Amino acid sequence: MVVNFMTSFLLYEDSLVRSLALVFGINIIFDNVINALKYLNLANENQKVTFMLLMVEAFLKFLIALIVLIYPISIFWLSTMLLLLRFFTLNLFLRIGSAGSIHIKEIFGTSLSWDEFRSIVLKNWPFVIISSLSIINWRIGNIFVSKTLSLEAVSDFEVSFKLLSLAYLLPVVVATSLYPRMIKAYQDGSASLSAIYKSFNAIFIFYGVLAYSFVLTFSDFFIPLLFGVKFAATYQYCNEIFLVMLVFPSIFLQANVLLVLKLERKDMLINLVSVCVNVALCLIGLHLYKTLSVVNYAIFAAMIVFHLLQDLIMLKRKITDFYHLCFFYVFNLLIYFYFRYAEIWSFKYMAFVLCWTIIAILLIFNLKKIRQYLKFG
């Protein structure tokens, strides 16, 4: 929290921004405790409780959004309301998620010696760096946009990124829930882990394509409906950043596989390379073109590099094979050009229906073969 507040104090002179940084800093503390409780539930194979509590929080956030639509309030008070909601979620996790065995006073009242802290950090330093680099990779765009582009671009980016974060929430939850199962599978051998990975990676690929194609087809309709007519032009930037959905679900699943294989240091290096690509492309692109598209495509390019580096390791460890890699890239390329062509020639609604009708028919008629190939049954 202190680092967050001091960074914002150095970068921005506006008092509102500094006040918001303080609110967000406190929110980070709550997030960290909630994440610890989520992983505790995961270790106890109690993911259903986590899912239920997150759904309750999502519903309450939706109610706050309705309030904002009916009665506009300042960004500071909106952030404060969301902070109080996060505190409420934290208490739900403590009372229900931990079955009352953990209390908030115990968490903040527990002392930790320097030797214990140092021991924990030294044992888990790759995970600390991975988490930090992941946050930087996702949020560095905000800094570039806010410092180099207009306020309108900032709004467009925030709306687009919020929608993207909602879209990738489901694969993140599923992949995290799969982690204990993948550990057990790896104990039985690499072949078992490979079977689980291929099975769920196929599902993640189709989910990513569904999210991308849906947004590309309907974003010009639902974004003005949800956020107002002043965001009518935001859909084009939303379409750009949603390219990430073609690769990110698979990236997160593969990151968990690397952790199962105890390759967290390689995962750390991949995150570092991805951040460097993202920052370099933003710096070069924004120097040449002052447009939000530069940031969106930089994020997507960084994710492509991320996926390719993961693929090399997965291929070397025989978790995946050349056929699956070819399917992933060829299928996504076909989907991209198909919907881009449909958008250019103005038949995107028909293209969406036709695409998913064909995919659904193929899946239904080949369900038995697919189950056998992916080792579902």
Secondary structure, DSSP 4 states (H G I P E B T S, - for coil): -HHHHHHHHHH---HHHHHHHHHHHHHHHHHHHHHHHHHHHHHTT-HHHHHHHHHHHHHHHHHHHHHHHHS---HHHHHHHHHHHHHHHHHHIIIIITTT---HHHHHH----HHHHHHHHHHHHHHHHHHHHHHHHHHHHHHHHHHHS-HHHHHHHHHHHHHHHHHTHHHHHHHHHHHHHHHHHHHH-HHHHHHHHHHHHHHHHHHHHHHHHHHHHHHHHHHHHHH-GGGTTTHHHHHHHGGGGGTHHHHHHHHHHHHHTT-HHHHHHHHHHHHHHHHHHHHHHHHH--SHHHHHHHHHHHHHHHHHHHHHHHHHTTSS-HHHHHHHHHHHHHHHHHHHHHHHTT-HHHHHHHHHHHHHHHHHHTHHHHHHHHT--
